[in-house]
Amino acid sequence: SDAEVGKLEEYVHETLWAGASGRRSSFLQGADHSVRLSMLYWNDAMDKDPSGPARRALPALYDHCHKCWASCKKGRDCCYWMHCWSEEHSLETWRAYNYPH
């Protein structure tokens, strides 16, 4: 149906494909066809907002990353790989494929 096609087009243009004009950090796949490592990342702003959207959406993840992030001396990727990657690390493109997680 037209509605289903519209949903797919919205996903492609707002999440999946950056194309030539999209900000790389907002999309799964770049104009060069590279695929970012993950859509999930942690940063200082999220860590410093105990009542923010990260805490409201995923309280257990917030608690885990907040505890781990606070003790991270190098400022990136000190925590369990699946939970609290830095945004910089999430933008790496060494995977040949991915799925948003």
C-alpha positions as CSV (number, residue, x, y, z in Angstrom):
1,S,0.0,0.0,0.0
2,D,1.0,3.6,-0.3
3,A,1.2,4.0,3.5
4,E,3.6,1.1,3.8
5,V,5.8,2.5,1.0
6,G,5.7,5.8,2.8
7,K,7.0,4.2,6.0
8,L,9.8,2.5,4.2
9,E,10.8,5.8,2.5
10,E,10.7,7.6,5.8
11,Y,13.0,4.9,7.4
12,V,15.5,5.1,4.5
13,H,15.6,8.9,4.4
14,E,15.6,9.5,8.2
15,T,17.5,6.6,9.6
16,L,19.3,4.3,7.1
17,W,20.8,6.3,4.3
18,A,22.7,9.6,4.7
19,G,23.2,10.2,1.0
20,A,25.3,13.1,-0.1
21,S,23.7,15.7,2.1
22,G,23.0,13.8,5.4
23,R,25.0,14.2,8.7
24,R,26.9,11.0,9.1
25,S,26.2,10.8,12.9
26,S,22.4,10.6,12.3
27,F,22.4,7.7,9.9
28,L,23.3,4.0,9.7
29,Q,24.9,4.0,6.3
30,G,27.0,6.8,4.8
31,A,27.1,8.1,1.2
32,D,30.3,6.1,0.7
33,H,28.2,2.9,1.6
34,S,30.1,2.4,4.8
35,V,28.0,1.1,7.8
36,R,28.5,2.6,11.2
37,L,29.4,0.3,14.0
38,S,26.3,1.1,16.1
39,M,23.4,3.5,16.5
40,L,23.8,3.2,20.3
41,Y,26.4,5.3,22.0
42,W,27.1,7.1,25.3
43,N,28.4,10.6,25.9
44,D,29.1,13.1,28.7
45,A,25.8,15.0,28.1
46,M,23.8,11.8,28.6
47,D,25.9,10.9,31.6
48,K,25.3,14.2,33.3
49,D,21.5,14.2,32.9
50,P,20.1,11.8,35.5
51,S,16.5,12.7,34.6
52,G,17.1,12.9,30.8
53,P,15.8,10.8,27.9
54,A,18.4,8.1,28.3
55,R,17.5,7.5,31.9
56,R,13.7,7.6,31.1
57,A,14.0,5.2,28.1
58,L,16.5,2.7,29.5
59,P,17.0,3.1,33.3
60,A,19.1,0.0,33.7
61,L,21.4,1.0,30.8
62,Y,21.7,4.5,32.2
63,D,22.7,3.1,35.6
64,H,25.3,0.7,34.1
65,C,26.9,3.3,31.8
66,H,26.8,6.1,34.4
67,K,28.7,3.9,36.8
68,C,31.2,2.7,34.2
69,W,31.6,6.1,32.4
70,A,32.5,7.9,35.7
71,S,35.6,5.6,36.1
72,C,36.7,5.8,32.5
73,K,40.1,7.6,32.4
74,K,40.6,7.5,28.6
75,G,37.2,9.0,27.8
76,R,36.0,6.2,25.5
77,D,35.1,2.6,25.4
78,C,36.0,1.6,29.0
79,C,32.7,-0.2,29.5
80,Y,31.3,-3.4,28.2
81,W,31.4,-3.2,24.4
82,M,27.7,-3.6,23.8
83,H,26.5,-1.0,26.3
84,C,28.5,2.2,26.5
85,W,30.5,2.9,23.4
86,S,31.5,6.5,22.8
87,E,29.8,8.3,19.9
88,E,33.2,8.4,18.2
89,H,33.5,4.6,18.4
90,S,29.9,4.1,17.2
91,L,30.8,6.0,14.0
92,E,33.6,3.6,13.1
93,T,33.0,1.8,9.9
94,W,34.9,-1.5,10.0
95,R,31.8,-3.7,9.7
96,A,30.6,-5.0,6.4
97,Y,27.0,-5.0,7.6
98,N,25.0,-4.0,10.6
99,Y,21.7,-3.7,12.2
100,P,20.6,-0.8,14.5
101,H,21.2,-1.7,18.1
